[in-house]
Amino acid sequence: MALPLSYNVRNVKNRWQVTLLAISGIALVVAVFTVLMAMSEGFATALRSTGRADNAMIVQRGSASELTSWVPLDQRQMIVVRDEVARAADGAPLASPEDVVVTMKAKKDGEPTNISVRGVTPRAFEVRSGIKILQGRNFTPGLYEVVVGDKIAGRVQGLEIGSSVKLQKHDWKVVGVFSSQGGAFESEIWGDEEVMGVDFGRSGGSNALSVRLKPGADVASLDRWIRSNPQMQLQAVSEKKYYDDQAGPLAKVLRILATFVAVIMGIGAVFGAMNTMYAIVAARTREIGTLRALGFSRRAILVSFVMESVTLALFGGAIGCLLAFPMNGYSTGTGQTQSFSEIAFAFRITPPIVGVAIAFAVVMGVIGGLLPAVRAARLPITSALREA
C-alpha cells in the first residue's frame, strides 16, 4: 500500500525552512549549468547557421580555416565551370571567390579584438543568401566602402554608418550594416574583393571559393574530381559542415566545462539534499514507526521519501531554469576560434537544454534522497515508536 501524496505535501509545508534550503542548492546548480550550456549552444548555433546545405566550400587541404587556405586563380576557373556548379539567371556560375584577413580593433570597452575582414564580389550575396542589409546600403564595387555585421557593429568602436575604418593602407567608409540570419558573418566586415585583393597584396587567387551546387549535385563527386587532379591541393566540403566544424573544438570545450562545473557543484548540492532528507527522517522517526504499525511496507516508505526528494529537486530545477532565462539572448563574443578572430553570439536556452537541466536536477534528487529513504525504511517499528 502506497503512502498518499498529501502526506508528503503536508510534511514539506511543516518543514519549509529545510525544504527551502535543499531547493535553493539545487536551483543554483541548475542555473549555472543552464547558463554554461546556453553559452556553448549559442556559439555552436552561430556557426551552424552559417552557410547553406547546397553550397560547397573549396579550400586548401590541411588548412585550419579560410585564413590559412589558398585557391589559385587558374584552378578556381577550372572548378566554376564544372557541371556540378549551378548557374545564375545571366548564365554566370554561382561562385563566390573570397579573401579573408584579420584586423585588430578596439571594442566598446577599450579592449582589443581581432575581426575578420572578407573581400567578396557582388555575386557573394546571391551565393551565400540570407544576407540582408539592415541599415544604410551595400558597398559599391570598385570603391573603398564596407558593410559590417550587426553583431560586431554593436561591440566594436568606429563601425557606425558614415565612419571610416582603417584597413591595411586605406580608410574604408562604412556604408551599411547587414545580418546573416544569426550566422558568423554578422561578426565580419565585408568589402569589394577586387579592391581588397589589391590593397591586401592578394593576387592570383583567393583564400576560399564558395559555389552553389545544382539540384541533385553531390559535394562528394566534386571533391573526388578535385582530388583526382594532382595539381590541385584542394578539397570540396559542404559549406554548412565546414562552418559547423569550425565550432567543434571550442563548443566541445564549453560543454565539457559546463559538465565539469555542474558535477562539482552537483556533488555539493547532493550532500545538501542528503543532509536535509536525513534531518527530515530524524524529525519524523515516530511518524515512520506509526506508518509501519498501520501496515505501510518498507518499500512504501522508501518510495515515499525518494519521491519527496525528487519533487523538491524538480522544484529546484524549475527555479534554476527560471533564474537562467534572463541570460537567453545575451550577446557576447569569443576570439578563441580557428580563424583567430572574434565571433559574436547570443546565449541560447533551448528546450533540449532545459530538459537536460531538469533531468540533472532529478538525478541529484534521487541520489540525495536515496540513502535517507533507505534509513527511514529500515527503522524498526518498536524503536521508532519509542523515539520522542
LINWOHU-V984335 format. One record per helix or strand of 3 or more residues. SS is the DSSP state (alpha for helix, beta for strand). FROM is the first residue (numbers start at 1). TO is the last residue. Records with the same first field share a line. If there is no record, write none. Layout:
SS=FROM-TO / FROM-TO
This chain:
alpha=5-14 / 16-48 / 66-68 / 73-80 / 124-127 / 150-153 / 184-187 / 193-199 / 219-228 / 239-283 / 285-293 / 298-325 / 351-378 / 381-386
beta=55-60 / 95-107 / 112-120 / 132-136 / 145-149 / 164-167 / 170-179 / 188-192 / 208-213 / 234-238 / 331-334 / 343-346
